[in-house]
Amino acid sequence: MLWRNFVNGLNIITKNFTSLLLVGMVILVFMQILLRELFGTSFNWISDISKYSMIWVVFLGSSYAFQHGAHVAVDTLMDKVSVNGKKVLFLLVLITSSIFLIALVYTGLELVSSTFLQNSPNINIPMAYIYLVIPISGVLMFINIFDVIIRFLKTGIGIEEGGADL
């Protein structure tokens, strides 16, 4: 119960933060379009913040999507195997994804540590802050996959919404 509340809390925070970033990005892009069309001018920092917000939205949105099976999947193989085969295949996919996410977090941390001295040209912040989303989202995805694995091993039920129907 405590674990489930922790995961749900993380997902709520992730969803809300991602939504705020998305709304902010839309407002900034709309403002940039108005400035260009009405006044013939624009600010470089708006395009940078919008671009970096989009990167954060994609990565954080991906971590949230793991909990609900919202990632694109090819079900052709799942359709051709037995129920027990589906369960084994489902676990194999989750374990393989977990290994990939561990590599993503490790590589993301290396990228972050190597870009602290490199600044963004227009807003002059270290690029490490932009790339920080890679290890953060990797950890969030791993937590969600771990939760799905635990739930699957306890109940035999796959991802709640969409995704693998076992």
N, C-alpha and C positions, 0 to 999 in steps of 0.2 A: 504494500500500500504506500509506504514512504517513497519507494523507488518510482512507482507510477505517478505519484504527485510531483516528484522532482522532474520527471521527463515531461509531464504535461505542463508544468510551470515553465520549463525551458522553452517548450514549443510555443506557448502563449507569448512569452517575451520575444522570441524570434519572430513570430508572426506579426506582432504589433510594431516592433522595430523596423521590420521589412516594409510593412505598410506605410509607416511614417516616411521612410526613405523614398518609397515609390511616389507618394503624394508630393513630397518636397521636390523630387526630380521633375515631375510633371509641371508643377508650378514654375520652377526655374526655366524649363524649356519653353513654356508658354510665354514667360516674361522675356526671354531671349528673342523669341519670334516677334513679339510686339515691339521690342526695342529696335529690331532690325527694320521692320516694316514701317513703323510710324516715325522713327527718328533717324534711321539710317546708321545706327551705331549698335554696338553690342559689347559685352564684357567677356573677356577670355575666361575669367574665373568661373562664370556660369557654366560654360561648356565643360570645364574640367570637373567641377563638382557634380554635374549631371552624369558625366562619364563614369566617375568613380562611384557614384551612388548606384548606377546601373550594375556595376561589377559586384557591389555588396548585395544588391537585391537578388541577383542571379545566384550567388553562392549561398546566401542565407535562405533563400527560397528553396534551393535544392536540399538543404538540410531538413527543412520543414516537410518537404515532399516525401522524404524517406519514411516517415511515420505513417503516411497514408497511402503508400503504394502509387504515388502520382507520377513516378518517373516512367518514361517510355520503356516498354518491355516487348520482347518478341516471344509470343506465346506458342509458336509453332511446335517446339519440342515438348512443352508442357501438355499440349493437346494430344500428343502421341504416346505418352507413357501412362502407366497405371497410377492409381491413387498413391500407393506407397512410393512409386518412382517420382511422383510430383513432390512428395514431402522431402525426399532425399535431394532432388534437384533444387528445391526451394532453399533448403539449408546450405547446399553447396554454393548457390548464388550469394546468399547472405555472408557466408564465410569468405568467399573470394572478394566480395565487395569490402569486407572488413579489412582484409590484407591490403587492398588498394588504398583504403582510407588511411591506414597507418603510414603507408608510403607518402600519401598526399600531405599529411600533417608534418612528417619529418622534412620533406622537401619544401613545404611552405615555410617552416621555421628557418630553414637555411636561407630561403629567399628573403624573408623578413630581416634576418640578421645582416645580410649582405647589402641591404638597400637603405640603411639608416642615414647614410651620408649622401644619398642621391635625393634631391628635392624635386618636387613637381614644378614645372616651369612657371605656371601662372599663379598658383596659390601658395607656392613656396613652403610646402610641408614635406617631411620625409616620405618617400614612396613606401617605406616600411609600413606606414599606417594604412596605406591602400591595400598592400599585399597581406596584411594581418588577417584579412577575411579568409584567406586560404586555410591556414591551420585552425582558425576558429570554426569555420564551417565543417572542416574535416572531423573535428572533435564532436561537433553537434550531430553530424551524420552517423558517426560511429556509435554515439550514445543511442540514437534512434534505432540503428540496426541491432545493437545489443538488446534493446528493449523488445524488438520484434522477435529476435531469437529466443529470449527468455519466455515471452508469451507463447510462442509456437511450441517450445519444448514442454511447457506446462499444460497447454490446452489443445495443441494440435491445430489451432486456428491460425491462418496466415494473416496477412495485412488486412486491417479493418475495412478500408474503403478502396475499391478498385484493386488493381494489382492482382496478386496471386489468390485465386479462389481455390482452396483445397477441399 
